[in-house]
């Protein structure tokens, strides 16, 4: 494929940007991402792409509290080390949190906390590759590309679903525009 296909998805945490290379999801960016892509001349909007339909269905289930893991083909672009970190992120259980030290241990280098943190911060596929589940060693919420309020809201939502069962995620920003239906 000679161009990047994209679409937008309205979610309780804001409008998400989804990208594909044609076969795999290559990006899922929260609003105003710290390390997001710049739209290029080769980008084409394709709201009807079959992969986006599948991702949209699964995101809708997630935001209704009905889905705890995703099964879409992923293709985030990064170094081999970043890709290894992102692969391990998908193994953090729904509603659980790991410290950067735990994540570094899983990568096979317990002293690589800083490198793991940098790779975590460059994760191009938010939510599905759950970098929001990584916290500081002392339990504090640390940086998140979508902002700490978003990270806190996602973690609180997952905890509530585990405790109380499926429920819709409340919108993060209540005073912005009309209410949006999620799936």
C-alpha positions, 0 to 999 in steps of 0.5 A, a space after each residue: 500500500 502506498 498510502 496510510 489509511 486513517 479514520 477517527 473514532 469518538 470515544 469517552 476519552 476524546 476523538 481517537 485517530 486510527 491508522 492502518 497500513 492496509 492489513 494491520 493497525 499501525 496507530 491508535 492515538 489519543 487526542 493531542 498525543 505527545 509523540 503522535 504522527 503528522 498527517 502527510 500528503 499520502 494519508 487517505 481517510 477511509 472510514 469504511 476500511 474493514 480493519 477500522 470496522 473491527 477495531 471500532 467494534 472492539 473499542 465500543 465493547 471495551 468502552 461499554 465494559 464488555 471487552 478486556 482484551 483485543 484481537 486485531 492485527 497490530 503493526 506498530 513501527 519502532 525499534 526491536 526493543 520498543 516492539 518487545 516492550 509493546 508486546 509485553 504491554 499486551 500481557 498486563 492483565 485488564 485492570 492491573 498495573 505494573 511498575 516500570 521495574 516489573 516491565 523491565 524485568 519482563 523484558 529481561 533487563 531489570 535495570 532498564 527501567 528508563 529505556 522501558 519508560 521511553 519505549 512505553 511513551 512511544 507506544 503508537 497503539 494506545 488502549 489496545 497496547 495498554 501502556 496506561 497500565 504502567 505506573 511508578 514504583 511507588 504506585 504513582 501515576 506517571 506520564 501518559 501521552 494522553 495526559 494523566 487525567 486520561 490514564 487515571 480515568 482508564 484505570 478507574 474504569 477498568 477497576 470499576 468493571 472488574 468490581 461491578 461488571 460491565 458498564 459504560 465508561 463515563 466521558 472524561 470531559 463532560 462539558 465538551 459538546 453533545 453527548 456521544 453514543 459509543 457503539 
